[in-house]
Amino acid sequence: MQKSSIQIDIHLDEKKMPEQINWSASETGSDKVQRAKAMCLGFWDGMEKNTLKIDLWTKDMMVDEMGDFVYQMFFTLAETFQKATGQNELSEEIKTFAGNFDKKFKSKLVNPAG
C-alpha cells in the first residue's frame, strides 16, 4: 500500500495564539515547507457520523483575507460536493451562496456601518 503524508506545524506565541502555520506534503514533489495564514481541516468520523475539525488562523490574517478564504472554501466545497455526489443543482446553490456571501462581505468592508 502506498502512503502519503501531510505535516502541519503551528508556531504559537506566549499566549498560545498561532503566529505561523507551516505545512508540507509528501506528494507535492517538493521538500519546500509552505506557509499559510489560515487553515481549515475536517475529518468525517463514520462511526459517530460527525465532523471533527480544526480551524486556525494567524494573528496577521487580515479581515479581508479571511473573507476571501471563507468564500474560496465555500466554492471549493461546492466543487467537492459535486464531484463526490453528482448533485449539480445543489452544488450550484452552494456556489450561488458563496457568491452572495462574497458580495455582502466586500460591501461591509467598503461600508462597515451598512
Beta strands, then each sheet from edge to edge (+ up, - down):
strand 1: 6-12
strand 2: 18-25
strand 3: 34-36
strand 4: 38-45
strand 5: 50-57
sheet 1: 1+ 2- 3+
sheet 2: 4+ 5-
end
